[in-house]
Amino acid sequence: MKHTAVISGVGMVPFAKPGASAPYYQMGAEAARQALADAGLDYAKVEQAYVGYVYGDSTCGQRALYPIGMTGIPVVNVNNNCSTGSTALFLARQAVESGAADCGIALGFEQMKPGALGSYYNDRPTPFEPFDRICEELVGQPEVPLAIRYFGGAGMAHMDKYGTKAETFAKIRAKASRHAARNPVALFRKEVTVEEVMDSPVLIGPMTRLMACPPTCGAAAAIVCSEAFARANALDHRVRIPAQAIPTAPPTPAAARHPTPPVAHDLTRPAPHPRSPAAALPPALPPLVFPAGFVCV
């Protein structure tokens, strides 16, 4: 029997630049406490935890949640690059929908270093090696940091295929700044115009400096439970998750030759697997698409 997953509480700490934030475990604990308080739920009733982060040692999730309570529940640490937070939520929802748990918490945090993203394990092959070869051939500019090359390359490929204008990407960045200006926990709250985005220094292709997202530190959490659990515990059950999918690049020749298959190619199309919950969405319910990434491309 499939159960309806709802979000009964959320929490988020103010985001900060590297060096200006609290340690990851303090940010994570605070976000979790906020989510529990928002839901009006005791941590003892949470049955599973899924904790996402990229830059940190193993079991950082336990380090963040143990101060809240050592209740013996499984704490699953999740690392899936830009989709890490989405994956933690995916797993919590999946556990609730399947009946494996009535209530779980999805927690995410990041404590980053200043500067461009790079590899931490240089004594072994990087998982990006195949993509780097394609990106080098199709995009070039190896002196540009990898994340900017990937997403800038995706932008250039989109422009080549669809005739997209650079101003379109600038409009997305300007729109994002309007949201941030109204978000009290956002790091950059200055609203920028399309003209300001276009006039900032070019990094690669259509990407300017104001389109790029610098390293940022912060944390957020969500209480995910079944609708029945929420009703039984007098929790808010108005926000439902009717479907969620995290597809990877499809097995097509176009994906193989795209400069950035892990970034953008076809990832926002409906998930192809017939058992994907996204396939069950009624036509009248448009999906909310969040393509993971560092920039507006």
Protein Blocks (a to p, Z undefined) as FASTA:
>chain_A
ZZddddfbdcddddddehiaccfklmmmmmmmmmmmmnopafklpmbdcdddfbdcehkl
mmmmmmnocghpacddddehjmlmmmmmmmmmmmmmnopafbdcddddddddedjdddfb
lmbccfklmmmmmmmmmngomlbcfklmmmmmmmmmmmmmnopafklmmmmmmmmmmmmm
mmmkbmblcdcdfklmmmpccfbhjbcfklpccddddddddddddfklmmmnopafkbcc
fbccdddddddfklmmpcblmlmgoplgccfbfklmklmpcfklccddddddfblZZ
